[in-house]
Amino acid sequence: MADFLRSAELDDVERAALDQGVTVRRGQGYTLRVTAVPSVHRQFLARCQPLDGGHGLPAIPAQRKARREYENRVSTLMPEP
């Protein structure tokens, strides 16, 4: 998901948050920890929506799962108003 975001056209706030993120070993892979205000996390989720398939892109199960887990964490920690 982080690689997908790095290749996307991000605004300055999103790019700064992503650039300051820390890559952490997690299980068999890596995760990116990003400290940002809730609105930036929601923007990241919106930008990663194509990972679920559609928009002419194939759905890759691991990417779809990563986006879904991120969405669950963001929703749990920062419920929408």
N, C-alpha and C positions, 0 to 999 in steps of 0.2 A: 504494500500500500504506500509506503514511504517513497519507493522508487516511482510509483505512478504519480504521486504528488510532485515529486521533484521535476518531472517532465511536463507538468501542467503549467499554464500561465497563472501565476499566483499574484495577488496584490502584495504590496510592500510588507504589510503586517503579517500576512500568512507566510511569506518567504522568510522573514526574520525568525518567526516561531519555529519553522521547519529547520532552518540553518542552525538554531541554537539547541535543537533536540539532541538527546543522548541515546546512542544505540546500546541496547542492553541484551546480553545473551539470555534466552528464555527457552528452555526445553531444547528442542532440536534446531531451533532457528533463532532469530533475533527480533527484537521489537524496538520501536523508536518511542522514547518518552519525550513528549512535548509539553512544555508549560505555557499555557496561553489562556486568555479569557474564554468563557463559554462560547461566545459568538464565533471565535476563530475555529474552535473545535467543530461547531455546527457547519461552518463554511467548508472545512476539510471533508466532513461527511457528505455534504452536497456535491463536492467535486469528485468524490470517489463513487458516486452512484453508478457510473458506467461499469464498475467492477462486478455489479450484480448481473451483467449481461444486458443486451439491448444496445442501442446507439451504434449498431454495426460492430460491436465488440463481442467476442465470445466470452462466456462466463467461465472463469477458471475457479474451480472449487476452493482452493486455498485462499485466493484473493477475496472471493465472496465471503468466506468464513471470517477472514481478518477484518473486513469492513463491518460485518454483522457484529462481531465481538466488540469492536471499537464503538459502534453505535450503542450497544448495550451498556458499555462502561460510561459513555458520555451521558446517556439518558438516566442512568442510575445516580450519577454524581451531580448532574445538572439538569433536573427536570425542566421541561419547557414551561414557560409561564402560562 
